[in-house]
Amino acid sequence: MKIPYSRNSSGAAARPSPLDRRSGIPLYHQIQQRLLARIQSGEFKAGDPLPSIERIAEQMGVSQMTVRQAVRALVDLGVIYSRQGKGTFISAIKLERDFRHVLSFTEETEARGAHATSTVLSFMKQAPGAQTRELLHLANGDEVFCLHRVRYGDSVPMGIECSSLPVSLCPALMDTFDPTTSLYQELAERYGIQMMVTDEVIEVGRASAEEARLLHIEPKSPVFLFTRTSYLESGLPVEHVASVYPGERYKIVNRLTRTKPTTMTITAK
């Protein structure tokens, strides 16, 4: 999707269509989304300079301060970067993984202004592997639903996910769930299952030939390997996920806090 432009009588692109000042959506966010759409559409390519703050402000009919807010937001997303004295440039788009919140792929992707879709590789009922059985506290004979998908953000393959859930928690899942849609939404709305806490382990590896084919990257490219176990508020483990994400399309974001040193009070006797 490109920024909507009006056309003059010669057919050439003129000014962008006006921002919606009545929508309640901040102007800087509207500008951010319009610029992001141009980047995602390929109109702005990696390495291209972003138009100057002054030019964008003039085109959009807003202050330069408003445009700077939009640009800072895109820098935070990792889709553009600044070089002191040289300007601002388009980088390869990276999806931000924020470990401060429990979000599904769909929620995470749409929060960044992209559209999430999936291609299903397999969806079946099966016996769990040893690791899944242990992490989900399953007994011998228990089965899991295994959903193996390629996840996309605006038609770009962003990762391969294999999710396992106990059949006993959602026995009709294969009959009711469209596996191209959000699994977390289905679990919440139909079964009342809300993922409240996750344990996630991150490792770094190299893409196999099949993973590279599915993710449209070179074989042996760097990838993040995520293993996630999700829990209900009660502490019951309900999902085990193994994922492969291309290193070139993700950045890891976390916030660390330093605890204040404890002070000791000595009271004289």
Backbone bond lengths (Angstrom), bond angles and torsions (degrees), N, CA, C in turn:
res aa  C-N    CA-C-N  psi(-1)  N-CA   C-N-CA  omega(-1)  CA-C   N-CA-C  phi
1 M - - - 1.456 - - 1.506 109.25 -
2 K 1.309 118.59 133.41 1.445 122.98 -179.78 1.519 110.03 -107.77
3 I 1.342 114.12 161.52 1.452 118.28 175.12 1.514 108.72 -60.17
4 P 1.338 119.14 131.43 1.462 119.85 -179.94 1.525 111.15 -67.54
5 Y 1.305 115.82 126.35 1.454 121.58 177.94 1.525 109.24 -116.98
6 S 1.315 114.45 145.78 1.459 118.56 170.44 1.523 108.29 -85.12
7 R 1.323 117.03 162.80 1.459 122.10 -179.30 1.519 109.89 -118.32
8 N 1.345 115.01 138.68 1.456 117.93 176.07 1.517 109.39 -86.56
9 S 1.308 117.69 -178.12 1.460 121.43 -173.05 1.518 112.83 -63.82
10 S 1.331 117.75 -22.73 1.469 120.00 179.73 1.515 111.94 -85.80
11 G 1.356 116.63 -5.91 1.464 120.12 179.63 1.511 112.87 92.03
12 A 1.335 118.27 -2.08 1.457 120.66 -178.65 1.523 109.76 -80.15
13 A 1.339 115.18 153.20 1.458 119.43 178.34 1.515 109.91 -66.62
14 A 1.326 116.18 135.09 1.462 120.70 178.37 1.526 108.54 -110.91
15 R 1.317 117.15 -135.12 1.457 120.62 -178.34 1.533 110.89 -77.75
16 P 1.332 118.17 151.84 1.459 120.32 172.94 1.516 109.64 -61.58
17 S 1.337 116.35 155.92 1.454 118.73 176.22 1.522 109.56 -65.19
18 P 1.324 118.35 151.60 1.472 120.84 -174.51 1.529 111.58 -62.15
19 L 1.335 115.27 151.79 1.453 121.07 172.56 1.526 108.89 -69.79
20 D 1.329 115.63 153.93 1.465 120.72 179.95 1.531 108.41 -88.41
21 R 1.314 116.02 102.20 1.458 120.74 -176.13 1.527 112.87 -85.12
22 R 1.327 117.51 -1.66 1.469 120.43 -179.56 1.532 112.25 -108.12
23 S 1.294 117.41 -2.69 1.465 120.05 -171.88 1.520 113.81 -76.45
24 G 1.342 116.77 -19.26 1.462 119.05 -174.77 1.514 112.64 88.35
25 I 1.343 117.24 -11.17 1.470 121.43 176.65 1.520 107.87 -82.15
26 P 1.348 118.56 125.84 1.464 120.04 -178.21 1.532 111.62 -53.77
27 L 1.331 115.29 143.62 1.466 119.78 -178.01 1.517 111.81 -60.51
28 Y 1.343 116.73 -38.99 1.466 118.20 -178.62 1.523 110.92 -63.00
29 H 1.367 116.02 -34.84 1.469 119.42 179.82 1.529 110.48 -70.19
30 Q 1.324 117.69 -38.31 1.464 120.19 176.07 1.524 110.78 -61.70
31 I 1.339 116.42 -41.72 1.472 119.97 178.16 1.521 110.30 -65.58
32 Q 1.324 116.43 -42.53 1.472 120.79 178.03 1.525 110.43 -56.38
33 Q 1.340 116.66 -47.47 1.455 120.36 -177.39 1.535 111.62 -66.76
34 R 1.319 117.16 -36.54 1.461 119.78 178.42 1.530 111.07 -66.86
35 L 1.330 116.54 -43.48 1.463 119.52 178.55 1.530 110.25 -66.00
36 L 1.332 116.66 -40.95 1.461 120.49 178.90 1.523 110.99 -61.94
37 A 1.335 116.88 -39.23 1.466 120.41 178.60 1.526 110.86 -62.53
38 R 1.321 117.53 -39.14 1.471 120.89 179.59 1.528 110.73 -68.17
39 I 1.336 115.92 -35.47 1.464 119.52 177.72 1.523 110.07 -69.07
40 Q 1.353 116.42 -46.27 1.465 120.50 -177.17 1.528 111.91 -67.53
41 S 1.331 117.14 -28.85 1.468 120.18 179.37 1.514 112.61 -76.58
42 G 1.347 116.95 -13.10 1.463 120.07 -177.74 1.513 113.54 92.45
43 E 1.339 117.23 -0.61 1.466 119.21 177.60 1.529 109.88 -62.90
44 F 1.352 115.55 -41.83 1.456 121.16 169.34 1.519 106.75 -101.88
45 K 1.307 117.89 125.13 1.465 121.95 -177.20 1.521 110.79 -105.93
46 A 1.341 115.58 159.25 1.462 120.86 178.77 1.519 110.45 -53.06
47 G 1.323 115.53 129.77 1.456 121.27 -179.12 1.512 114.14 94.66
48 D 1.349 117.81 -16.98 1.469 120.87 178.20 1.529 109.82 -70.11
49 P 1.329 118.01 146.65 1.465 119.97 173.61 1.523 110.26 -75.35
50 L 1.322 116.11 141.72 1.459 120.52 171.82 1.522 108.56 -76.57
51 P 1.337 118.60 141.74 1.472 118.65 174.79 1.524 110.49 -52.81
52 S 1.318 116.39 152.13 1.460 121.07 -176.42 1.526 111.11 -64.17
53 I 1.344 115.10 156.55 1.469 121.43 175.88 1.523 109.91 -54.15
54 E 1.325 115.28 -43.54 1.463 120.04 -177.62 1.524 111.38 -62.17
55 R 1.341 116.11 -43.17 1.466 119.76 -177.87 1.529 111.23 -66.92
56 I 1.348 116.39 -43.83 1.463 119.71 179.94 1.529 109.94 -63.21
57 A 1.331 116.34 -43.19 1.464 120.04 -179.98 1.520 111.14 -60.35
58 E 1.329 116.46 -41.74 1.462 120.38 179.47 1.528 110.84 -65.69
59 Q 1.346 117.07 -43.13 1.467 120.71 -179.10 1.526 111.67 -65.03
60 M 1.335 115.95 -39.10 1.466 120.21 -175.36 1.523 113.22 -88.06
61 G 1.327 117.09 -12.95 1.458 119.63 -178.95 1.509 113.46 70.67
62 V 1.348 116.17 38.24 1.461 120.66 179.85 1.526 108.57 -131.03
63 S 1.322 115.70 175.47 1.464 120.33 179.04 1.524 110.30 -76.90
64 Q 1.316 115.09 157.87 1.463 119.82 176.94 1.529 111.13 -64.47
65 M 1.338 117.07 -30.67 1.464 120.51 178.20 1.533 110.93 -62.44
66 T 1.342 116.28 -39.83 1.467 120.46 178.79 1.524 110.49 -64.29
67 V 1.329 116.84 -41.91 1.460 120.39 179.07 1.534 110.30 -65.70
68 R 1.334 116.75 -38.92 1.470 119.16 179.36 1.527 110.84 -61.37
69 Q 1.334 118.12 -36.42 1.465 121.13 175.77 1.521 110.75 -60.11
70 A 1.335 116.26 -45.26 1.468 120.98 179.88 1.525 110.58 -63.46
71 V 1.327 116.39 -42.31 1.467 120.82 -178.73 1.522 110.36 -66.32
72 R 1.340 117.10 -41.77 1.471 119.46 178.08 1.524 110.93 -60.72
73 A 1.339 116.41 -38.89 1.473 119.88 179.02 1.519 110.82 -63.25
74 L 1.333 118.10 -38.50 1.464 121.44 179.01 1.526 111.03 -70.93
75 V 1.331 116.48 -34.07 1.466 119.48 174.57 1.524 109.88 -63.38
76 D 1.344 116.63 -43.12 1.463 121.03 179.36 1.522 111.30 -62.22
77 L 1.333 117.31 -33.25 1.465 121.23 177.97 1.521 112.19 -75.69
78 G 1.332 116.79 -14.52 1.452 120.49 179.20 1.507 114.75 84.92
79 V 1.344 117.90 11.05 1.469 118.96 -177.49 1.517 112.12 -91.28
80 I 1.344 117.55 -15.39 1.457 121.13 172.24 1.520 108.08 -135.97
81 Y 1.327 116.72 161.81 1.460 121.31 178.22 1.520 108.38 -145.23
82 S 1.330 115.77 154.40 1.465 121.62 -177.24 1.522 110.38 -109.17
83 R 1.321 115.16 142.76 1.462 121.97 171.63 1.513 107.34 -118.84
84 Q 1.310 115.71 121.16 1.454 119.87 -175.00 1.529 110.77 -57.87
85 G 1.316 115.48 126.63 1.449 121.17 178.38 1.510 114.74 81.47
86 K 1.349 117.82 -5.30 1.464 120.99 -176.60 1.527 112.94 -118.03
87 G 1.333 117.37 -26.48 1.455 119.42 179.27 1.516 112.67 122.41
88 T 1.323 115.66 -166.10 1.461 123.31 -178.54 1.512 108.87 -116.49
89 F 1.336 116.94 136.86 1.455 122.12 -172.01 1.524 110.62 -129.70
90 I 1.335 113.95 158.00 1.467 121.23 179.64 1.521 108.67 -81.63
91 S 1.325 116.07 131.63 1.465 120.47 174.85 1.515 108.71 -107.90
92 A 1.318 116.20 168.95 1.466 119.77 173.48 1.527 107.37 -63.70
93 I 1.332 116.92 131.47 1.466 121.06 -174.79 1.527 110.30 -64.79
94 K 1.320 115.58 130.50 1.453 121.16 176.70 1.521 108.77 -122.17
95 L 1.316 115.42 136.84 1.461 119.98 175.14 1.514 107.95 -87.79
96 E 1.320 115.85 132.73 1.453 121.24 -176.53 1.523 110.16 -85.29
97 R 1.340 116.79 128.22 1.462 121.37 172.80 1.517 107.78 -101.00
98 D 1.319 115.89 114.39 1.461 121.91 -177.11 1.526 107.58 -106.95
99 F 1.328 116.78 114.48 1.453 120.49 -175.23 1.526 113.10 -88.44
100 R 1.336 116.12 10.35 1.454 118.81 176.58 1.517 111.62 -86.33
101 H 1.350 117.65 -8.95 1.462 120.74 -176.01 1.528 109.20 -136.58
102 V 1.335 115.43 148.33 1.463 121.06 174.66 1.519 107.72 -89.96
103 L 1.325 116.95 105.66 1.455 122.10 -178.12 1.517 109.94 -128.80
104 S 1.328 116.15 144.49 1.452 119.92 171.28 1.524 108.85 -77.28
105 F 1.345 116.17 167.57 1.462 119.52 177.46 1.522 109.98 -59.13
106 T 1.337 117.19 -42.15 1.464 120.80 -179.11 1.523 110.70 -61.41
107 E 1.343 117.50 -46.98 1.458 121.00 -179.82 1.524 111.02 -62.81
108 E 1.309 116.61 -42.66 1.462 122.21 -177.97 1.527 111.13 -65.19
109 T 1.335 115.82 -42.98 1.455 120.98 -178.11 1.519 111.02 -68.87
110 E 1.329 117.16 -47.02 1.465 120.06 -177.81 1.525 111.95 -69.95
111 A 1.338 117.38 -25.54 1.462 120.10 175.03 1.522 111.39 -66.03
112 R 1.326 116.97 -21.53 1.461 121.44 178.88 1.525 111.91 -95.87
113 G 1.339 116.46 7.37 1.460 119.95 176.45 1.510 114.06 86.01
114 A 1.332 118.72 12.56 1.465 122.05 179.43 1.529 109.72 -106.77
115 H 1.333 116.46 166.25 1.465 122.50 -179.49 1.524 108.68 -104.36
116 A 1.332 116.77 124.47 1.464 122.07 -177.30 1.524 111.44 -92.74
117 T 1.324 116.78 131.42 1.466 122.88 173.84 1.526 108.63 -138.34
118 S 1.331 115.77 171.12 1.467 120.60 -177.69 1.516 110.88 -142.34
119 T 1.325 115.63 149.52 1.463 122.82 166.54 1.521 107.24 -114.99
120 V 1.327 117.04 125.12 1.458 121.81 -176.35 1.528 109.60 -84.83
121 L 1.327 115.65 123.71 1.462 120.92 175.39 1.524 110.57 -88.88
122 S 1.332 116.81 -38.75 1.469 121.12 174.80 1.522 108.66 -164.33
123 F 1.330 115.73 152.31 1.457 122.97 177.56 1.521 106.37 -148.65
124 M 1.336 116.22 108.75 1.459 119.15 -172.17 1.527 111.43 -151.79
125 K 1.342 113.35 165.16 1.457 121.49 173.22 1.532 107.33 -98.65
126 Q 1.346 116.74 132.48 1.459 118.61 -175.93 1.526 110.47 -156.86
127 A 1.323 115.32 169.24 1.460 120.55 173.09 1.522 108.54 -73.61
128 P 1.330 118.81 139.01 1.459 120.50 -179.09 1.517 111.93 -74.37
129 G 1.332 115.92 154.14 1.450 120.16 170.75 1.515 109.98 -71.30
130 A 1.329 115.99 170.01 1.472 120.48 -175.67 1.520 111.78 -60.36
131 Q 1.346 117.84 -42.46 1.464 120.37 -178.36 1.523 111.31 -66.08
132 T 1.340 116.66 -43.87 1.466 120.34 179.27 1.519 110.80 -63.84
133 R 1.334 117.12 -41.86 1.470 120.41 179.36 1.525 110.75 -60.10
134 E 1.327 115.67 -42.87 1.469 119.07 -179.15 1.522 111.58 -68.01
135 L 1.345 117.93 -45.78 1.459 121.26 -175.62 1.525 112.56 -68.57
136 L 1.344 116.99 -32.92 1.463 120.86 -179.51 1.531 112.79 -94.54
137 H 1.328 116.85 5.25 1.466 122.57 176.85 1.527 111.15 57.15
138 L 1.328 116.40 46.31 1.459 121.26 -178.09 1.522 110.97 -93.08
139 A 1.331 114.78 152.54 1.461 120.84 178.07 1.519 109.66 -94.37
140 N 1.310 116.32 162.56 1.465 120.38 174.43 1.520 109.23 -58.14
141 G 1.322 116.71 132.25 1.455 122.19 -178.57 1.516 113.53 97.24
142 D 1.331 117.95 -17.96 1.463 120.33 175.77 1.525 110.11 -68.35
143 E 1.345 115.79 145.97 1.459 120.49 179.18 1.531 110.32 -116.50
144 V 1.333 114.20 162.16 1.464 120.45 177.41 1.526 109.03 -128.57
145 F 1.332 115.24 154.23 1.459 120.99 164.60 1.524 106.97 -84.66
146 C 1.300 116.37 130.63 1.461 121.24 178.75 1.530 108.38 -116.67
147 L 1.332 116.29 117.18 1.460 122.90 -178.43 1.525 108.78 -115.23
148 H 1.331 115.49 115.25 1.471 122.42 -176.00 1.531 107.48 -113.13
149 R 1.354 116.86 117.54 1.465 120.61 -173.46 1.519 111.91 -138.94
150 V 1.341 115.16 154.90 1.458 122.04 164.36 1.521 106.43 -98.20
151 R 1.338 116.93 128.24 1.456 121.64 -177.35 1.529 109.01 -104.05
152 Y 1.342 115.67 136.77 1.465 121.83 -175.47 1.527 110.20 -121.53
153 G 1.326 115.71 145.95 1.448 123.55 168.86 1.514 107.93 -119.68
154 D 1.353 116.71 112.70 1.470 121.20 -175.62 1.527 111.44 51.03
155 S 1.335 115.97 48.63 1.471 124.51 175.02 1.523 113.83 70.67
156 V 1.334 118.55 4.08 1.468 121.87 176.28 1.527 107.67 -97.30
157 P 1.346 119.18 124.98 1.469 119.86 179.59 1.526 110.75 -66.58
158 M 1.323 116.18 117.20 1.463 121.66 -175.06 1.517 113.16 -103.20
159 G 1.320 118.38 -17.13 1.454 118.89 -179.55 1.515 112.41 179.28
160 I 1.321 114.71 164.22 1.462 123.34 174.50 1.524 106.40 -116.71
161 E 1.322 117.09 125.80 1.454 121.60 -177.45 1.520 110.54 -124.09
162 C 1.323 116.00 139.48 1.461 121.84 172.48 1.524 107.67 -125.90
163 S 1.349 115.77 108.86 1.466 122.31 -175.92 1.521 109.91 -104.39
164 S 1.338 115.91 136.52 1.466 121.58 176.93 1.515 109.31 -123.40
165 L 1.346 116.81 130.57 1.462 122.39 179.17 1.528 109.22 -133.80
166 P 1.338 118.15 142.38 1.463 120.03 178.16 1.532 111.64 -61.57
167 V 1.320 116.31 132.54 1.459 121.39 178.92 1.524 110.62 -61.23
168 S 1.325 117.28 -33.23 1.465 121.05 -176.51 1.528 112.77 -63.30
169 L 1.342 117.50 -24.61 1.461 120.81 -178.87 1.525 113.01 -79.89
170 C 1.324 116.36 -30.41 1.474 120.27 -175.54 1.533 108.57 -147.05
171 P 1.328 117.00 67.86 1.472 121.36 -169.89 1.521 115.45 -60.43
172 A 1.343 118.87 -25.93 1.469 120.74 -177.04 1.526 112.26 -98.46
173 L 1.326 118.18 15.25 1.462 121.31 -171.84 1.520 112.67 -56.13
174 M 1.323 117.75 -42.10 1.464 119.98 -177.63 1.523 112.12 -69.32
175 D 1.316 117.02 -20.48 1.467 120.53 179.54 1.527 112.05 -87.99
176 T 1.328 117.21 -27.61 1.470 120.27 -171.80 1.522 114.20 -107.14
177 F 1.327 117.76 -21.61 1.467 120.85 -168.64 1.522 111.74 -99.52
178 D 1.342 115.78 131.35 1.457 122.19 169.76 1.526 107.05 -86.91
179 P 1.334 118.90 108.03 1.470 120.79 -172.12 1.518 115.13 -69.48
180 T 1.337 117.79 -2.73 1.464 119.16 174.09 1.526 111.23 -86.83
181 T 1.338 117.46 -5.26 1.462 121.82 -177.47 1.530 110.36 -106.07
182 S 1.336 116.71 -170.09 1.458 121.73 -174.85 1.528 111.71 -76.25
183 L 1.318 116.19 118.81 1.457 121.26 177.97 1.531 110.69 -67.16
184 Y 1.329 117.76 -42.08 1.462 120.47 -178.02 1.523 111.37 -63.35
185 Q 1.323 116.84 -36.55 1.463 119.70 178.36 1.522 110.69 -66.02
186 E 1.340 116.38 -42.61 1.469 120.51 178.01 1.524 110.96 -61.50
187 L 1.326 117.36 -45.17 1.460 120.98 -178.51 1.525 111.18 -64.16
188 A 1.334 116.37 -38.99 1.464 119.93 -178.55 1.524 111.53 -70.90
189 E 1.341 116.49 -45.96 1.461 119.90 -172.89 1.525 112.92 -77.50
190 R 1.324 118.18 -36.74 1.469 119.94 -174.95 1.524 112.89 -95.94
191 Y 1.335 117.06 -31.42 1.459 119.69 -173.80 1.528 113.37 -117.93
192 G 1.336 117.45 -4.45 1.452 119.69 -179.43 1.515 113.81 68.09
193 I 1.334 116.41 23.52 1.468 121.43 -179.29 1.527 108.83 -94.40
194 Q 1.327 116.43 114.79 1.460 122.07 178.98 1.526 108.73 -116.04
195 M 1.349 116.45 121.51 1.455 120.66 175.92 1.530 108.45 -75.59
196 M 1.316 116.84 115.72 1.457 120.33 -174.49 1.529 113.00 -107.62
197 V 1.312 117.43 -28.97 1.465 121.87 -177.97 1.521 108.12 -138.77
198 T 1.324 116.79 142.97 1.460 120.00 175.15 1.519 110.62 -133.88
199 D 1.309 115.03 147.17 1.458 122.71 165.68 1.519 106.39 -106.45
200 E 1.324 117.35 126.54 1.464 119.66 -176.90 1.525 109.29 -130.76
201 V 1.316 115.53 130.13 1.460 122.52 177.52 1.521 108.25 -110.97
202 I 1.340 116.62 132.48 1.463 121.74 -178.91 1.517 108.91 -116.43
203 E 1.315 115.08 128.85 1.458 121.27 173.06 1.526 108.35 -128.85
204 V 1.302 116.17 167.06 1.454 121.73 178.63 1.520 108.39 -116.34
205 G 1.333 115.85 136.08 1.454 120.36 179.86 1.512 111.52 -144.93
206 R 1.318 115.79 -164.40 1.456 123.24 178.16 1.520 109.31 -122.50
207 A 1.322 116.41 140.30 1.463 121.18 -177.50 1.518 110.78 -68.54
208 S 1.330 115.91 132.94 1.455 120.78 171.91 1.525 109.05 -71.63
209 A 1.312 116.37 170.40 1.470 119.64 179.56 1.525 111.23 -60.52
210 E 1.347 117.22 -40.54 1.463 120.24 -179.72 1.522 111.41 -70.78
211 E 1.326 117.24 -41.84 1.463 120.27 177.17 1.525 110.71 -62.14
212 A 1.325 116.59 -41.42 1.468 120.72 178.66 1.522 110.99 -62.22
213 R 1.330 116.78 -39.96 1.463 120.60 179.49 1.526 110.44 -63.47
214 L 1.327 117.09 -44.03 1.461 120.94 -177.66 1.526 112.22 -70.98
215 L 1.327 117.02 -30.97 1.461 121.14 -175.99 1.527 113.00 -97.26
216 H 1.316 116.64 -1.28 1.469 121.79 179.47 1.533 111.33 59.19
217 I 1.338 115.17 45.97 1.456 121.23 175.96 1.518 108.88 -129.06
218 E 1.319 117.01 172.12 1.454 120.88 179.21 1.527 110.37 -76.13
219 P 1.346 118.20 141.79 1.471 119.49 174.24 1.526 110.85 -54.85
220 K 1.319 115.21 143.38 1.472 123.73 -179.21 1.530 112.99 70.89
221 S 1.348 117.34 12.30 1.461 119.26 173.15 1.529 109.88 -65.98
222 P 1.338 118.74 150.88 1.465 120.75 178.53 1.531 110.89 -63.31
223 V 1.306 115.93 136.21 1.466 121.75 177.30 1.523 109.49 -135.77
224 F 1.340 115.13 153.29 1.456 121.50 169.53 1.530 107.77 -89.67
225 L 1.323 116.35 136.08 1.461 122.59 175.50 1.527 107.00 -111.67
226 F 1.336 115.88 111.44 1.455 121.37 -178.55 1.529 109.34 -105.39
227 T 1.318 115.73 135.09 1.460 121.64 170.93 1.519 107.08 -124.07
228 R 1.324 116.52 120.29 1.461 121.22 -174.57 1.519 110.53 -124.19
229 T 1.326 115.05 135.56 1.464 121.94 169.57 1.518 107.07 -118.52
230 S 1.334 116.89 125.64 1.461 121.90 -176.75 1.518 110.21 -110.52
231 Y 1.344 115.27 146.83 1.461 121.78 -173.78 1.527 111.10 -128.69
232 L 1.320 115.52 150.68 1.455 121.04 167.79 1.520 109.27 -73.50
233 E 1.320 116.15 169.84 1.460 119.90 178.74 1.528 111.03 -60.51
234 S 1.332 116.82 -27.73 1.468 121.42 179.51 1.518 112.72 -72.78
235 G 1.343 116.70 -12.29 1.465 120.74 -177.40 1.513 113.47 98.12
236 L 1.342 117.42 -1.61 1.462 120.51 179.78 1.532 110.08 -72.99
237 P 1.339 119.55 125.26 1.462 120.62 176.93 1.525 110.91 -74.80
238 V 1.344 117.23 131.79 1.458 120.07 -173.57 1.529 113.91 -128.16
239 E 1.328 117.79 -9.39 1.462 118.46 -178.22 1.520 109.86 -151.00
240 H 1.338 114.65 138.89 1.464 121.51 172.75 1.527 107.20 -125.14
241 V 1.332 116.56 124.99 1.465 121.71 -176.10 1.519 109.90 -126.91
242 A 1.327 115.66 132.60 1.463 121.75 171.25 1.524 106.78 -116.37
243 S 1.344 116.79 126.98 1.464 121.55 -174.02 1.521 111.13 -132.26
244 V 1.325 114.29 152.48 1.467 122.02 174.49 1.519 107.28 -125.78
245 Y 1.336 117.52 120.21 1.463 122.68 -178.85 1.531 109.84 -123.05
246 P 1.334 118.55 133.11 1.467 120.61 179.50 1.528 111.27 -63.30
247 G 1.316 117.17 131.55 1.453 121.04 179.85 1.510 112.78 -61.38
248 E 1.323 117.30 -30.29 1.469 120.57 -177.34 1.519 112.93 -74.37
249 R 1.353 117.73 -11.73 1.462 120.39 -176.69 1.520 113.09 -113.01
250 Y 1.323 117.89 3.86 1.451 120.95 -177.90 1.517 111.36 -133.79
251 K 1.336 114.04 150.83 1.451 120.75 165.34 1.525 107.28 -132.51
252 I 1.313 115.80 148.57 1.453 121.95 -177.07 1.519 108.62 -101.21
253 V 1.323 116.52 128.15 1.454 121.97 -177.22 1.519 108.58 -122.32
254 N 1.308 116.01 132.93 1.459 120.08 176.41 1.522 108.51 -148.07
255 R 1.288 115.90 159.83 1.462 120.81 175.80 1.518 108.31 -121.88
256 L 1.320 115.89 123.56 1.455 121.98 -179.78 1.529 108.55 -109.64
257 T 1.294 116.39 141.58 1.457 120.23 177.42 1.520 109.22 -121.96
258 R 1.295 114.98 145.83 1.449 121.36 178.97 1.521 107.96 -98.46
259 T 1.317 117.03 126.20 1.455 119.69 -179.63 1.521 109.33 -75.88
260 K 1.314 114.07 145.34 1.462 118.47 178.88 1.526 109.53 -70.33
261 P 1.325 116.83 137.63 1.466 118.17 178.20 1.518 110.58 -63.89
262 T 1.306 115.78 140.89 1.461 119.62 179.10 1.523 109.37 -75.01
263 T 1.289 115.27 145.07 1.469 119.97 177.98 1.513 109.70 -107.81
264 M 1.299 113.67 144.98 1.459 119.22 -178.89 1.527 108.97 -107.52
265 T 1.298 116.46 127.84 1.456 121.46 177.84 1.507 109.49 -101.91
266 I 1.320 115.73 123.80 1.463 120.40 179.25 1.517 108.49 -105.18
267 T 1.268 116.45 122.15 1.459 121.61 -179.58 1.516 110.06 -102.59
268 A 1.298 115.68 124.11 1.478 119.14 178.94 1.511 110.72 -72.57
269 K 1.297 114.58 139.23 1.467 119.51 178.07 1.511 109.96 -97.95
